[in-house]
Amino acid sequence: MMRRVGVGEMPMRTTGHQICSWLALATLASAAAAETQTPPQAVASPMSAHVNLRLNADLGEATPEVRAALLGLRSVRIAEPADYEITTKRDFPQTLIAFDARQPKDDWRNDFSADPVRPAPRKVELGNLRLDDFSSRLRELIDRRDRANQLLAAGLAQGAFSPAKVVTCLVTSTDAAMQDNCHRGSIRPGREGQLSPDVVDGETLYIASLRNRSERARYAALLLLDPASGITRLPLKGGADKMPLAPGARADTDTLGSFSYSSGIVVLLTITSDRPIDTSAIEQAPFDDAAWDNCLEDAKGCARPPLAIPTDWSISLAEYRYEAPILVGIGGGFDVTEGMAPWMVEIYSTKPFTPQEFADDLKAPEKDRKHLAERSQQELDHRCGGTLIGPRLVLTAAHCVANAPFAGTAYPNVLTDRRVRVGTKRLGRGGTTLAIDGVAIPANYSPGRQENDIALLLLRPDRDTKRYGDETIRLGEKPIAAGTNVTAFGWGYTGTVAAGANPLFNVQQELQRNPDQLQFGQMTALDWGTCRGKLKSKLGSGMVCVVALGAETGATPEKNVFSCRGDSGGPLVRKAGDVDELVGVTSWSLGCGYKDIPSVYTDVTKYRRWIAAAMQLIGPGEALRVDEKAAPTDKGGRRQSTQ
C-alpha cells in the first residue's frame, strides 16, 4: 500500500526505523480522514524543529570560538541526541568539521584516504581555526538543518490529517512505462516489529513518477531530500511542474542516477497546490556543493528570511533506503622497500588553501600559477621531508620552517600551521602524526638565502598520535669525502627542470606531480672545488654537492637522480658498515637534474655542534634562533640522544 504521509527528515531519527514508526501513526490517522479539497489548516507539529549539537572535547581551546559562532541562533541546542558532532579533523587539528551524529554505523562509507581504509560517518568541513573562516559555514549548516526540520515537522503534521492527492514513486529507467510496478516508498515489516522503507540500490538507474489521483488539476513539485541534508528540486519533463497536472495524468523526471555519495535514507518530497509552486526558499544544496564557498566572506552571506510554508501546500513523502555503490580504493606498489627508511618523516600544512586562493590561481598569468586545482589534497598539504634523529626530534631544512610565510615575526606560527607524519612511505597517508612543539634554526640564518639551511623540530604527541616506532638515525661524524656513495629520499618532483625554469613543469612542459610513494636514489658526493666551479659563489662552506652515480666523471649517468621541489628537508644517507647515518639535509638546486648541475645539501657533519646546542635549548612552545657556538652542557636533562 502506498504511504502518503507528511515529510520526515531522516538525519533527525535515532535509527532508520524510528521515523517509520512516526510515519505509520500518521498514515493510520490519514486513512481514517475523508479526502477534502480545502487547503490544510495549521496544526501543532509532532516533531521538534530544534538542531541539537554535541561539542567534542577535542575542540579544547577552540570551544569558546565555536560557541561564539552559534550566538543568536535560536534553533540551536547543545543537547542529546545530537544531529551533528562538532570536532576537528584527524591529523588536521586546526580544521573544524561536523559529523552527522544521526547516521547509523551501518551506513558509514569507507574512507579510502585513510591507511588502513576504515568506515567513517558523513562529515562536512566547516573551515580552519587559523584562517577563522568557519563561523559562516557553521551558521549556514545550522540554518539548512533548521529549515529542513521546520519543513519536515510541518509535513508530518499535515500528513496526519490529510491524505495524498498525488502519488509519487520510483521506476527503474528500463521499466518506465510500468508505473503500477514501482517503489512507492511503501512501509513493510522490519526487525523487532518496527517498520523499514523500500530499498533501492545505487547500481540501478531510476526515474521519479507522479500521478494525479484527485478529481481536479493540481500543480505539483518534486524535491529530493538526500542523506547529506540537501533539498533539490527535480524538474519534470516537458515543464510539467510549471503547469497544472490534469486528473489521472502522469509526469516523470529524467533519469536520476546516483542519489548520494553514501548509503542512507532518501525522501522524495511531493508538494501539491492549486497555485504555481515556488520552492526556491527551501531548496538547499548538498554539503559538497560549491554554494558553501559563497558563505566564507561574511557570516550573513547565506542568510535568508525565516521559512514560511504557504498554507495551501499539501506535503507528502515517499521514503527509501538507499544503498550507495561501493567505490574501489586506489593502491600501488612501494618504490622504497619495507623497513628501508623508518626514520623518514613528512612535514605538511594544517592550514589549507582558501577558495579565494583557488579562484585567484585560476585567474593568474600562466607563469605565476600554482595549478592548485590540478593537485590531490595530499599534494596540496605536502611541504617538506625530515629525519628522526631522536624519539621526538626531527632534523629538516630551515627554509621549510622559517621562510615565507614564517619569516620574521611569523616564525612561531610554524608550531600551529605545520605538522609531522611519521611511519609511512605514502604521501599524506598512513603512519601517525605529531604536533610541532618547538623549533630552532641557526641564529645567522636569513630567509631566502641558502646558507645555514638546517632546523631542529621538537615533536609532541596529541590526541591524533597513535603508537609509533621510534627508530632514529645517527648523525654522521666524518666529513663527506668526494666519491662517497650516498642515498637520497623524498616525495619531490621527478622530472628534469632547466636552470631558472619553472619547477612546476619538466623539460617536456608537463605539469609535475608529487609521487604517492617515497622515492630513493643512489648518488655520489662531488668534490668541493669542482662543485664551486659549477655553482660559483652560491656554494657555501656548510654545503655538499651530490650528483647521480657516474656523473662525477662528466659521463652521462645510467639513471639521472637529483633533488627537486618537495624533497626539501629530506635526508641524505651514508652507509657506515651496516649502519645508516645522516650526512645531509636537502637544501637547494639550480633546476632539477639538468645536464651536469649538482643537487646541494646542508652538510650535517659540519653542523653537529649547532645540533647539540639546539637539542639543549629547544623546549615546548619555543621558536628559537640558536647560536652555533653555544656550548653543550648538562642542563636539566633537556638533551636527547640522537642514537
N, C-alpha and C positions, 0 to 999 in steps of 0.2 A: 504494500500500500504506500502511495506517495505521501511523504511527510511535508506538510505545508505549515510551517511554524515561524516564529519570529527569529531574528538574527541572533547568533551567539558566537562571540569570537573565541576561538579555541585556546589561544595562549592564556585566557583567564581561567581555564579549567585546572583542577588539581590533577586530574588524569584525563585521558582521552575519552573516558566513559561518563564522567560527571555531567558534562554538558548534555549528553544524550538523555540523562535522567530528566533534566530540565525540559528538554525538547519533548519527551514522552508526555510529561504532565501538561505542557502547553497544547500538544496535539489532542489529548483527551478533552481538554476544555473547548478547543476549536471545533471538534467533531460534534459536540453537543449544541453548538450555536447554529442558528439559521443564517444562511447567506444573505447579506444585505448589500444594497447599492450605496449606502451612505458612507462618507469618509469615517475612519476610525476616530474615536474620541481619545483624548489624552487620559492615560491611566497610570497608576503607580507602577514603577519599574520593579521587577523581581530580582534585579541584578545590580550590584554596586558598580558605579562608573569610576570609582577611585583607581588610581595607579599606585600599587604597592611596590616599594623598593627595599632592597637589602644592601647595606653598605658593608662590603667586605673589610675585615680588619687589616688586610694588606694595603689598604689606602693610606694608612699611617698618617703622616703629616699632611697629606692632601685632603683628609676628611673635611676640615673646615671649608676648603675651597669648593668642594663638591656640594656641601650643604648650602653655601652661599649662592651657588648657581641655581639652587632649587627654590630660593626665596621668592614668594609671590605666586607660586604655582599652587593654587588651591586644591587641585585634584591629587596632589602627591601625598603619600603617607609612607613613613618608614615603618613598615609593618609586614607581618607574615599572614598568609602565604604570599610571597613576593612574585611580582610579574617579571622584574629584572633584578639581577645582582650586579651592582656596580663595583668593579675591581680594576686592576691593572693587568696588562698583558704579560704573560710569562716571558722571561728573558728581556722584556722591554718595560721596566717598572715605571717609566715616565708616560707610557701610553695608556689612556683610560679606555676601558671597554665596558659594554653592557652584555651580560649573558641572559638569554631567555630562560628564566628560572622555572617557567611552566612546562618546558619541553621535556617529555618523558625520555629517560635514557635510551629506550628502545628506538627513538627517532634521532639520536645523535648521529652525526655524519663523521666519517673518518677524516682526520686531519693529516693529509699527506705531506705537509710541510714539517711535521714532527718526525723525530727519529728516536725510537721506532714509531711507526704510524699508530695512532690511537684515536678512539672515538672522542668527539668533543661536541658540546652543545652549540646551538646557533648563537652567534655573537655579532655585535657591531662595534667598530672602533669609533670612539667619540672625539678623540683629539689627544693632544700631548700636553702634559703638565708644564713642560718647559716652554712650549710655544704659547700656552694659555689660550688655546683655541677650542677647548672642549665645551665651554659653557653653553654656547648657542646650539651645539649639536645635542647636548643632553636635554636642554629645554625642548628642542624640536622632537626628540624621541618621546618625551612625556606628552607633548601636545598631540602627537599622532596616536599614541595609545589611548589617550583621554578621549579623543574624538571617536575612535573606533568603539571604545567601551560605551559611550553615550548612544551611539547608533545601534549597537547590539542590544543594549538594555531596552531601548525603545522598541526594537523589533520583537524581542521576547514578550514584552507586554502586549503588543498588538496581536502576536500570534495566538495568545491565549483567548482572544475574544473574536477573532475574525478569520474565517477560512480563506485559503488561497483562491484566487481567481485566474491566475496564470501559472501553468505547470512548467517547471524547469527540470531538465535532465541532461546527462552527458551521453553522447552517442559516439561510438568508435567511428572514425572517418571512413572506414570501409563499409559500415552499415548505416550510413547517414539517413537512408530512407526509412529505416525501421525505428521510428520514434517510440513505438509501443514496446520495444525490447531494448531498454536502456537503463543506465544507472540514474535513479531518481533521488539519490540521497536517502534511500529508504533505511529505516532503522530495523535491525534484526537482532535476535538474541545474542548476547556476548557472554563473557566469563562472569562468574559469580552472580548470575542472574541479572546483570546490568545490560546495557544496550551499546551497540557499536555501529558506526556508519559503514556504507558500502566501501569497498576497497577498489581503487583504480591504480594502475601501475604506470610508471614513467616511461616504459618501453612502448606503450601504445599511444597512438595519436587520437585525440578526441575533438569533437565539436560540441558546443553547448546549444541546446534547442529549447525554444519557448513555444507554448501553445496556449492561446486564449480560450479558456473554457467558460468564460462568463457570457452573458446574453447581450453584451454591448461592446463596442470598440473601446480599447484601453491602450493608453501609452504604456510602454514598458522599457525599463533599463536594466541591464545585467552587469553586475560587478563581480570580480573575483577577489576574495579575501584569502591571501596566501599565508603560509606559516611565518613569514617574516614581517607580518603586520602591514603589508602593502594592500591598498584597495584600488584596484584598477578597473576601469570601465571597459567592457568587452563590446566592441562595435558589432552590430547586427548587419548581415549582408543586405545590400540594396538600400541602406539607410532606413531599415525597418524600425530602428529605435528613435527616429525623428518624426514618425507618423503613427497614427493610431493603428493598433493591431485588431483586425476585424474579428468578430466572434468565430471561433473554430479555426482561425488562421494560425500559421506556424512561422517562426522566424529563427534562423540559425546564425551562428558565428562562423568565422573561418576556422581552420584547424588551430587548436590552441597550443599544441606542442607541450613542452615541459611546464608544469605548474610552478615549480620551485626548485631551488638548489638542494633542498633537504626534505626528507620524509616528514609527514605530519598531517594535521587536519587542514583541509581546504574547504572553503564555503563559497557557493555561488549565491550571491545576493540578488534577489529579484525585487525591483521596485515598480509598482504599477500606480497609475493615476489617470484621472480624466483630463489632465492637462499635460503639456510637454514637461519632461523631467530634466532638470539641470543638476548634475551631480558633482560639478567642479569643486564645490565647497567641502566635499567629503572624500574625494579621491586622494590617495596617499601613495607616494612612490615607495617601493621596497627599500630595505636598508642599504643595498648596494647600488642604488640609483645615483646618478650624478647630481640629482637635486640636493643631496646632502651638502654639497660644496657651496651652495648658494647661501647657506646659513653661517658660514665661517666668519665673515667680517663683522657681523652685527647680531647681537642677541635677538633683535627684533626682525631680522632679515627674513624669517619664515613665518612671522606672526600673522595670524588670521583672526577674523572676528569669531566670537563664540558660535558654536554649531547650533543651528536652528533647523529642526526637522519639520518640514511642512506637514500640516495636519491632514492633507488629502493624500499623503503617500501611504500605500499599503506595502509592508516589507515582509518578505518571506525568504526562506533559505532552503538549499539542498546541500547536505554536508557529506564530505567524502574523506576517507582515509587514504592519503596519497603515499605511494611507495616510490621514492625517487630512484632514478637509475644509479647503479653503482659505478663510480669512477675508478679507473685503474691508476695507481701511483706510478711515478716516474723514478726509475733507478738507473744504475750504471756501475761499471767496474771502477776499481781504485787504481790510480796511477802510482800512488805511494803504497807500498806493501804494508800489511798489518804489522804494527809494532815498530815501524821504521822511524817515526818521529813523534814519540809520545809527549815530548816537551813543546811541540808546536802549538801556538795559540793564534786566535784571530781577534783583532780589535775592531769592534763595529759600533755604529752610531745608534743611539737610542732616541735621537731627535730626527724625525722623518722630514723629507722634503714636503713642503706645503703644496696644496692645489695651485696656489698662485705661482709658486716656483715652476711647477709643471707647465702651467699656461705660458709663463714668460719664456721658458726654454723653447717651447714650440714656435714662439714668435721671433726668437733671437736670430741674428745672422748665422749662417752655417758655421762660420769659423768660431763662433762663440757658444754654439750649442753643446750641451752635455748629453743629449739624447736620453733623457731620463725615462721617457715613456716606453723606450725600447728595451729596458732592462728589467730583470726579475727583482723581486723585493730583496733577495739575498745580495744581489749585486749593488743595489742602491744603499744597503746598510753597511756593506764592507768598507773598511778604511785601510787597515794595515795588518801586518803579521807581527809576531813577537815570539819570545822564547822563555820558558820557565827556567829560571836559574836557582830558584828556591821554591818551597811549597806554596808561598804566596807572593813571589817576586817574579816580575816579568821584565826582560830587557827588550827595548824596542828603539825606534829612531825618535829623536827629539822633534823632527818636523811632523811626526804623527800626532803629537800632543801639545805642541807649543807654537805652531804656525797658525795662520788664519784657519778657523775662526777663534783660535785660542791665544792669539798673540797679545802681548801687553797685559792689561788688567783682566782680560777674559781668560787668562791661563787657568784659574781654578775651575772654570766651567767643564773642563775635561772630566772632572770627578763625577758629574751627573750625565754628561752628554755622550760619554763613551763607556763601553762595557767589554769584557773579555770572555771569549768562548774557549774552552779547553777540552781536550779528549776526543776530538773528531777530525776527520780528514775531509769532511764535506763542508762546503762554503755555507755558513749560516744555518747549519742543521746539526743535530746530534750533540753528543757530549754534554757539558753543563756550562753554566755561565756564572761569572762572579762580578761583583761591583768593583770599581776602582776606588780604593780608599785613600791613596796617596800617590803623589807623582813628584819626580825630581829630574831636573835637567841641569847640564853644566851652567855655571854662573856666567860663562862667557859665550853661551850660545846666542846667536842672533837669528830671529825668524827670517826666512827667505835665503839664508846662506847655508852652505854645506858643511862648514867646519863644526866640530864638536856635536855631531849629529847622533846623539845617544841619549836614552832616557830610561829611568827605572820606575816601574809601577808597583805599588803595594796593593794587593787584592784583598777583598773582603767577601766571605760567603754571606748569602742572604736567603730569603725565602725561595728564590729561584734556583739555588745551588743544590745540586744533587751530589752524592758522594762521588769523588773522582780520584783517579790515581795521581800521586804526587811525584811522578817520575820527572826528574830535572836533569839538566845537562851541566857539566862542569865547564868552567871558563878556561880558555886556552891561556897558557903562560908564555911559551916561547914565541917569538916573533914569527910571522908567516914568511918563510923563505920562498924566493922565486922558484916556480916549478912545482910547488906543493899542490897536490890534488885536493880539491875541496868539493863539497856538495851544497847546493843552494836549494831552498824550499820557498814556495809561495803560491798564492792564488792570483798572481798578476796576469796581465795580458800576455798572450803567447805569440803575437805577430811582430815581425820586424818593422821598425819605425826609423825613418831617416832622421839625422840630427836636425833639430829645430822644427820638425814637423809635428802636427797634432797627434799625440799618442793614442787618441781615440780611434785612429784609423791606421791600418797597416800599410805597407808599401803598395799593396794592390787596391788601396782605398776601400777596404772592407771594414765595417764597424767592428771594433774589438769587443770581446766579451770575456768576463772572468770565468775561468773553468770551475765546474762544480766540485771537482776532486783536487786535492792538494797535489801540486806538481813538484818534482825534484829534477835536478840536472847536475851532471858532473862538469866541473870547471877546474881551471888551474890558475895559480897566482902569477901575475906578471911582475917582472922586476920594476922597482920604483922609477928608475931612470927612464926606461922605455915608456912607461905609462905617462910620466911627466912630459915626455916629448909629444905624446898624443893629445893630452888634455891641458898642457901649459900651466898657467897659474891657478887654474881651477882645482888642481890636485894639492891637498894639504898633507901635512906630516902624519896626521892621525887616520889616514885613509889607506885602503889597499885595493888594488885593481885586479880583477879576475876576468878571464876570457874562456870561451869554450875550449875543450881539450883539442890540442893540435894547432889552435890559432896563435899560441905563444911564439911559434917559429915563423909566423907570417903565412902559413899554409891555410887552405880552406878547411875548416873543421868538418868532420864527418857529420856531426849534429850540432847545429847552432844553438847554444844555450846562453841565456842572458837574463837580466832582470828588467822589469818594466813596471809601469804604473800598477799598483795593487800589491806589489811584492814588498813595498817599503816596510822597514822594521823587522822583516823576517830574518831567519838565521843563515849564516854561512858556517858550515861544519867541517872540521878536520878529524880524521881518524888518528888516534894516538894508540897504536896497537889495536886492541879490540874495543877501545873506548871512544865514544863521540865527545868532542869538545867544541864549544862555541868560540869561533875566532873572528866572526864578522857580523855586522848588522846592515841589512840592505839600506843604502842611502840614496844614490842618485846615478844618473847616466845621461849621456848625450844621445837622444834617440833610444832605440831598443835593439841591440844586436845588429846594428848596421855596420857592414864592412868590418873594419878591424878596431872599432871603438869599444873599449872595455866597459864593464859594469863596475861601479865603485861602491865599496862597503866601508863602514866605520870599522877600524881595526880594534877589536875588543882587547887584544893583548896589550895595547897601548893605553887602555882606559881602566885597567884593573884597580889602580889607586883611586880613581874617581868613583868607580863602582863600590869599593869598600867604604868610602866616605858617605856615599848616598845611602847605602844599606844601613848605616848607623843612624843617620839623621832623619830618614823618611818616617813619617808617622801618620796615624789616622787623620783625615781631613786636611792634610797639608799639601800645598803645591809649592815646591821648593826650587830654588836655584842654589846648587851646591858647588862650592869652590873645589876644583880638582886637587888642590893642595891640602885640603882638610885631612888631618892625620887620623887614622883609625884609633879608637880607644875601646875600653870595655864597658862603655856607657850603658847602664840599665838593661842589659840583655837585649837591646834593640837589634843587634847584629844577627843576621840569619845566615846559615850555611848555604853555600852555593853548590855543595856536593850532593 
